Structures are given as structure tokens and as C-alpha cells.
Amino acid sequence: VRPYFGGLCAVWAEDLTRRSIFDAFMKRRTYALTGARISLMFKVNGSPMGSELGLCEKRIIEVSSFGTDKIREIQILKNAELLHRVTSINGDTAKAVFSDKCSEPAFYHCRIVQKDGHLAVSTPVWVGC
């Protein structure tokens, strides 16, 4: 078990202005980091992390990440339970696309796990909630 002493918060903003950064915070375009500066973009049906979508049956989940060490796995979670895991990653860059069919409301988020143990965890995307 890796001890973490605090962490970081990252934000996806349109540009590097105060207004844009606060707008991204208000839209929940954020993710948590254990210390390593991992880049993470997470989308469901083309809508970025933090979004609220209407109820739909088919959900296309996209993950794109660039790490500071080799990425060991991508974990896609649905309602805080592991839905899908990608482990066939050959380096510090990873992309994954996964489809989920469901007629119930749900929330999705993802976790990037590096070989050195550092993590990045996205804000959820809520579907039909």
C-alpha cells in the first residue's frame, strides 16, 4: 500500500484565465491526483467529466491519459463498482473506448493506475440522474 500525503486537483479549462478556470470548476471538469502530474480526459457520449446527461441506453465511454510513468491499468467504474479494466497498455500513454448498454440511471468515472502506484481519478459523468 502506497502512503499518500495529500494530493492534487487538476482542472480542464478552455484557457489559462481566471474566468475559464473558475468556469471549469463550476462545471466539475476536474480530477484528483495522488501527486504525479497525470493528464486525464474522460467522456461519456462525448460529454466531458462532470457532465449530466439525459437517460440513454447506449453509453460510449472514452478515456485518454498521459502519465509520468508507465500506465498499468485503466479502470472504468459504474456506480462506484468496477465495470471494465484495460491492462494491455505499453507505455505512459493510454486510450480506451468502451460501450455500456443500460436503461437505468448511472454515474461513470475512471481511474488511471501507474506502475509506480500513482493514481488519477476523474469526476463522474451522471447519466439519467
N, C-alpha and C positions, 0 to 999 in steps of 0.2 A: 504494500500500500504506500502510495506516494503522499507525503505530507504537503499540504498546500497552505501557505500563509498569505491569505488574501488572494486577490486575483485582479483581472482587468475586465473592463467593459468596452466593447467595440461598437461602433455605430456606422451604418451605411447611409451617408448623406450625399445629396446631389453635388455639393461642392463644399469647400472649406470656409464657409462663412458661419457666423454665429447663428443667423436665422435658419440656415439649412440644417445645421447640426441639431438645433432645438426642434425643428420640424421633424427630423428623423427620430429623435427621442419620443416625441408625441405620437408618432406612427408606429412605435415599437420596432423599428428597424435596427435592432440591437442583438448582440450575442455576448456570452460570457467566455472568459479565457482563464486558464489556470496560471498564466504567466507568459507562456510563449506567444508570440505575436502571429497567430494563425489567421489567415484570411478565410472567411466562410460566407457563402451565399446560399440561401435555402429558399425554395419556392414551391408552392403548390398551385397547379393550374396557371402558372405564370405570375402568380401574385407573391411578392416577397414576404419574408418572415415578418410577423406582426400583423398580417392582414386578417380580415374577417370576410369569409366567402359565404355565399348562399349555399343551400343544400344542393349537392350534385352527387351522382352515383360514381362517376369515374374521376379519379384524382391522380394527376400526374405529378410526381414528386421529383424535384431536381435539386441536386447538391453539387456545389463546386467549391473546392478548397485548395489552398496552397499553404503548406506547413513550413515549419522551421527545421523539421526532422522528417524522416520517412513516416508516412501515414500508415498506421497499422490497420485501421478499420473505420468505416462509416457506419453509424448506427442510425436507422430511421425508426422513430418511435411514434406510436399512435396511442393516444390517451395514456401516455406515460409507460406503455408496455412496448417492448422490442417487437417491431413489425418485420424489419428486414436488416440484414447485415451484409456489408460488402467488405471482403478481406483480400481480394485479388488486386492489390494496389502495388505498383512498382516505383515508388519514389515519394517525393514530397508534394506532388500534385495529384488530386483525385477529383473525378467527376462521376456521378451516378444518376441514373434516371430509373424510377420505379413507379409502377402503376398499382393503385389500390381501388377495388370496387367495393362500395359500401353505400347503403341507403340511409344510414344513421348519422347524426351529428358526431363530429370527432375533432380532435386537435392533433396536429402533427408537429414534431420538431426533430432535430437531428443532433448527433454528437459526432465529433471528429476525435479520434484517439490516435495520438502519435506513438511511435516506437519508444520514445523517451518518457511516455506516460502523461504528457501534457494533453489537455482537452480544450475543445471549443464546443459550446452548446448554444444552439440557436433559440431565439424566441419562437413560440409556436405560431402556426397558422391555424385559425379556427375555421372549420367548415360546418355550416348549418347550425352554429351555436347561438 
